[in-house]
């Protein structure tokens, strides 16, 4: 059985999150009755890691309230700590762990190694920060992280005059030889492989001597909402990001303000729970749903009705209700034809839903998810077909035909979204065994407890 390096943190209020795991893996529970659940979720990983970087570069201490505590966010904390940032944990009020006080370093210092794990935000947000530090900073991570694209960031920093040694790999591991300053100015990069290259540069750009005039040169830029999230986080700290034309962003040199910020619940992590309502029947409510947000997960409110769900948002509670079963005994889940180029992180859970639909589905615009924690297109096709599915890989997507599924092993590929997709299939298909449910600790260490709470 594959076990992730990270285990649930000591403050996890739910204790051992792997109580149903065996030597073969985690036996996904089957839904035996329609659901009726109200759940709260921990903070957004994407927001937490952006705010951690900005707080470390700010002009004074900041407090992050209700941040996510997971493998990815703790790797970010440890990476920034290695560069001289100080942290103070404070009693939290959100029920999922402590708040966090971030105290910037008087002077960022390198001469350290940063463990990126498998976190794209760590490997792509911290190199520009390390360039502002004095001394060399080596970036390393899990073996699977060596396959994640880094060329846009490596080439971009070199074009800005940063000394960076990667032995020609354009991937981890590499070393940034920081001098305490980055000149900044005009820069062209190809961010087709990841919008995180753009976000990573924008987060640090106000600390560059000449700011940044950044242009994306590739044909397609995936996950635009994540760049919008970065821009909104910068705006809250007094940094204006200009967008004079499509694929171009400008940031002037400026002071990044210290602020206290409340982290929204992670709406992408809401996906498996909301999808579960369609699969098992009944309804699931997520409490604390923000009225306005830049999170990609907010698109669930418009995407799930395409599958046939009924969605209601009342105050801060989003409820998803299952469609009426079809006359021929199906679940009433409709097949879909969706371009999800701006919502790649939702794809694995939505593909799992489509595999249980009454009609065929096609997902396109998602070629970039081949470069996430794993090749998600290939992984989804392989695992679903291994359970009897009829899934075809496309150049930039997947085609799913209805087919009866059977139980069997489900490999997570150390990918949290693949693990939760296996759990979704297991709601309807007895005998699904996820080999590494612990990979959910990347963004949601409490996953199995919340899953069982939902089913209870």
Secondary structure, 3 states (H helix, E strand, C coil): CCCCCCCCCCCCCCCCCCCCEECCEEECCCCCCCEEEEECCCECHHHHHHHHHHHHCCCCCEEEECCCCCHHHHHHHHHHHHCCCEEEEECCCCCCCCEEEEECCCCCECCEEEECCCCHHHHHHHHHHHHCCEEEEEEECCHHHHHCCCHHHHHHHHHCCCEEECCCCCCCCEEEEEECCCCCEEEEECCCCCCHHHHHHHHHHCCCCCCEEEEECCCCCCCHHHHHHHHHHHHHCCCCEECCCCCEEEECCCCCCCCEEECCECCCCCHHHHHHHHHHCEEEEEECCCCCCCCHHHHHHHHHHHHCCEEEEECCEEEEECCCCCCCCCCCCCCCEEECCCCHHHHHHHHHHHCCCCCCEEEECCHHHHHCCCCHHHHHHHHHHHCCCEEEEECCEEEEECCCCCCEEECCCCCHHHHHHHHHHHHHCCCEEECCHHHHHHCCCCHHHHHHHHHC
